[in-house]
Amino acid sequence: MARTDAIVLGAGIVGVATALHLARRGLAVALIDRRGPGEETSYGNTGIIEANTVFPPAFPRGLARLMEIAFKRAPEANYHLGFLPRIAPWLLAYRAATQPEKLAETARVMRPLFKRAVAEHEELMAQAGAAHLMRKTGWLKLYRRDASFAATAREREIAAHFGIPIRVLDPEAARTLEPALNPVFRHALNWEGATSISDPLALTRAYAARFNALGGVTLTGDARSLHREGSRWRVDTAEGPVDASDAVVALGPWSPDLLAPLGIRLPMAVKRGYHRHFRPRGNASLARPILDADNGYCLAPMNQGIRVTTGAEFADRDAAPTPVQLDRLMPAAQELFPLGEPVEAKAWMGSRPCFADSRPVIGPAPGQAGLWLAFGHAHWGLTLSAVTGRLVADLVAKTAPVVDPAPYAAERFAR
Ligand SMILES: Cc1cc2nc3c(=O)[nH]c(=O)nc-3n(C[C@H](O)[C@H](O)[C@H](O)COP(=O)(O)OP(=O)(O)OC[C@H]3O[C@@H](n4cnc5c(N)ncnc54)[C@H](O)[C@@H]3O)c2cc1C
């Protein structure tokens, strides 16, 4: 192959956005994946570019909710019993990190990334001819119980502090935005600054096509073949070996598979999630994603139909799918919106790569010169991909970073 300056491992939305940013700097970049761009986790998300995120999803509080989850009755979470001993330390760390006093800290350190998320995507979308995929209609969150709406008070307070626009709506006002919703909820919040994508796969493909148009090369290969070749990094691909002085690990939930043999062990877990598309009945439609907060699922209008997405399942990443949450939530979803026939025979499953402190890892790999990390974006990998790509390109090219990368460094786990 011709001279390569940088290798990006993983062509999910994070890797593709990173490769595109590097190519825009004039670097010769090889983007390597074993599948086509955007076909794994980045395919199946809810499509929300949620620049307004203040708090990560909280560990369930209250005995009643915990018991519902324990007895596998709650739609928002599921678990495989045999996996619990392995995930327990991570769950305890997550519980500690979502205590109220820690949440404010997370909101503060993540804000620099979130606040740039939409503008960064808009810039890439304009260049990639993908602006038509973005809707600027917000994200509507519905609350069936007064108590669950009241529990959003602190988050709304912090959002107001950051100048994030939220509109509090009664059911009637919410239904002027979304007439197809049945008034089975008592309160609604429209996070007006949120934007959403009508086809996440098309977006990743558009960025990949732009990357190729700038001279970037997309190759098929197994990222785990990464090794040192003198002072450079080398990966084997279907086109032969490729080497470069810099390599970026953007393998999402598979990142530990490559890093563990290099001696880099980071405490990442996955929250598995499912989706299935349904045709709306009659001429019902949605203009924006909807969260049914008390049942922990979303309805998102996509080109394929209404995408119903689930909350978290704690199970081994590679265990067979168990889409029981979809079964549990369907009565509530059908009560809320007229869902018709399913589009596919089976549910899709993906794995959100998550650190317990709800921050990604972005920056140099400890002890491995020229190796960079960009993964662990949890519920916000689509949202944060474009700004992550810019930050990684800044670090590789040794230009002033768009945001201070310190809070996202892998070294935070060594402290
Ligand atoms: C149900 C659900 C809903 C979600 N909703 C949202 C949302 O609304 N908004 C949002 O911002 N985020 C959302 N997310 C999260 C988001 O989808 C992820 O954070 C994001 O897709 C992660 O992107 P990634 O590029 O890091 O990983 P991936 O998209 O998984 O990409 C990793 C790539 O690495 C490749 N790979 C792995 N191993 C190897 C190997 N050995 N060799 C070569 N290639 C390899 C894979 O083929 C894949 O292409 C949601 C996730 C789920 C599951």
Ligand as a Chemical Component Dictionary entry (heavy atoms), coordinates in Angstrom:
data_LIG
# 
_chem_comp.id                   LIG 
_chem_comp.type                 NON-POLYMER 
_chem_comp.pdbx_formal_charge   0 
_chem_comp.three_letter_code    LIG 
# 
loop_
_chem_comp_atom.comp_id 
_chem_comp_atom.atom_id 
_chem_comp_atom.alt_atom_id 
_chem_comp_atom.type_symbol 
_chem_comp_atom.charge 
_chem_comp_atom.model_Cartn_x 
_chem_comp_atom.model_Cartn_y 
_chem_comp_atom.model_Cartn_z 
_chem_comp_atom.pdbx_ordinal 
LIG C1  C1  C 0 -30.539 0.375  21.604 1  
LIG C2  C2  C 0 -29.490 1.473  21.524 2  
LIG C3  C3  C 0 -29.898 2.797  21.409 3  
LIG C4  C4  C 0 -28.956 3.824  21.343 4  
LIG N1  N1  N 0 -29.374 5.123  21.128 5  
LIG C5  C5  C 0 -28.461 6.119  20.985 6  
LIG C6  C6  C 0 -28.874 7.452  20.654 7  
LIG O1  O1  O 0 -30.053 7.729  20.457 8  
LIG N2  N2  N 0 -27.914 8.408  20.555 9  
LIG C7  C7  C 0 -26.595 8.128  20.732 10 
LIG O2  O2  O 0 -25.786 9.061  20.657 11 
LIG N3  N3  N 0 -26.159 6.868  20.985 12 
LIG C8  C8  C 0 -27.056 5.856  21.118 13 
LIG N4  N4  N 0 -26.638 4.573  21.366 14 
LIG C9  C9  C 0 -25.224 4.316  21.569 15 
LIG C10 C10 C 0 -24.451 4.284  20.259 16 
LIG O3  O3  O 0 -25.135 3.515  19.293 17 
LIG C11 C11 C 0 -23.058 3.703  20.501 18 
LIG O4  O4  O 0 -22.430 4.400  21.572 19 
LIG C12 C12 C 0 -22.204 3.864  19.252 20 
LIG O5  O5  O 0 -22.820 3.278  18.136 21 
LIG C13 C13 C 0 -20.836 3.257  19.445 22 
LIG O6  O6  O 0 -20.145 3.473  18.246 23 
LIG P1  P1  P 0 -18.725 2.866  18.016 24 
LIG O7  O7  O 0 -18.234 3.352  16.698 25 
LIG O8  O8  O 0 -17.882 3.114  19.219 26 
LIG O9  O9  O 0 -18.979 1.272  17.997 27 
LIG P2  P2  P 0 -19.546 0.341  16.820 28 
LIG O10 O10 O 0 -20.565 1.016  16.008 29 
LIG O11 O11 O 0 -19.898 -0.963 17.440 30 
LIG O12 O12 O 0 -18.265 0.142  15.906 31 
LIG C14 C14 C 0 -17.213 -0.726 16.251 32 
LIG C15 C15 C 0 -16.708 -1.354 14.967 33 
LIG O13 O13 O 0 -15.588 -2.193 15.285 34 
LIG C16 C16 C 0 -15.629 -3.308 14.415 35 
LIG N5  N5  N 0 -14.847 -4.401 14.971 36 
LIG C17 C17 C 0 -15.002 -4.992 16.168 37 
LIG N6  N6  N 0 -14.051 -5.927 16.349 38 
LIG C18 C18 C 0 -13.282 -5.932 15.238 39 
LIG C19 C19 C 0 -12.147 -6.648 14.838 40 
LIG N7  N7  N 0 -11.575 -7.588 15.610 41 
LIG N8  N8  N 0 -11.591 -6.372 13.648 42 
LIG C20 C20 C 0 -12.133 -5.431 12.837 43 
LIG N9  N9  N 0 -13.208 -4.704 13.156 44 
LIG C21 C21 C 0 -13.786 -4.956 14.360 45 
LIG C22 C22 C 0 -17.107 -3.640 14.301 46 
LIG O14 O14 O 0 -17.372 -4.411 13.137 47 
LIG C23 C23 C 0 -17.743 -2.242 14.283 48 
LIG O15 O15 O 0 -17.968 -1.788 12.963 49 
LIG C24 C24 C 0 -27.573 3.521  21.443 50 
LIG C25 C25 C 0 -27.157 2.186  21.540 51 
LIG C26 C26 C 0 -28.110 1.169  21.579 52 
LIG C27 C27 C 0 -27.642 -0.264 21.661 53 
# 
loop_
_chem_comp_bond.comp_id 
_chem_comp_bond.atom_id_1 
_chem_comp_bond.atom_id_2 
_chem_comp_bond.value_order 
_chem_comp_bond.pdbx_ordinal 
LIG C1  C2  SING 1  
LIG C2  C3  SING 2  
LIG C2  C26 DOUB 3  
LIG C3  C4  DOUB 4  
LIG C4  N1  SING 5  
LIG C4  C24 SING 6  
LIG N1  C5  DOUB 7  
LIG C5  C6  SING 8  
LIG C5  C8  SING 9  
LIG C6  O1  DOUB 10 
LIG C6  N2  SING 11 
LIG N2  C7  SING 12 
LIG C7  O2  DOUB 13 
LIG C7  N3  SING 14 
LIG N3  C8  DOUB 15 
LIG C8  N4  SING 16 
LIG N4  C9  SING 17 
LIG N4  C24 SING 18 
LIG C9  C10 SING 19 
LIG C10 O3  SING 20 
LIG C10 C11 SING 21 
LIG C11 O4  SING 22 
LIG C11 C12 SING 23 
LIG C12 O5  SING 24 
LIG C12 C13 SING 25 
LIG C13 O6  SING 26 
LIG O6  P1  SING 27 
LIG P1  O7  DOUB 28 
LIG P1  O8  SING 29 
LIG P1  O9  SING 30 
LIG O9  P2  SING 31 
LIG P2  O10 DOUB 32 
LIG P2  O11 SING 33 
LIG P2  O12 SING 34 
LIG O12 C14 SING 35 
LIG C14 C15 SING 36 
LIG C15 O13 SING 37 
LIG C15 C23 SING 38 
LIG O13 C16 SING 39 
LIG C16 N5  SING 40 
LIG C16 C22 SING 41 
LIG N5  C17 SING 42 
LIG N5  C21 SING 43 
LIG C17 N6  DOUB 44 
LIG N6  C18 SING 45 
LIG C18 C19 SING 46 
LIG C18 C21 DOUB 47 
LIG C19 N7  SING 48 
LIG C19 N8  DOUB 49 
LIG N8  C20 SING 50 
LIG C20 N9  DOUB 51 
LIG N9  C21 SING 52 
LIG C22 O14 SING 53 
LIG C22 C23 SING 54 
LIG C23 O15 SING 55 
LIG C24 C25 DOUB 56 
LIG C25 C26 SING 57 
LIG C26 C27 SING 58 
# 
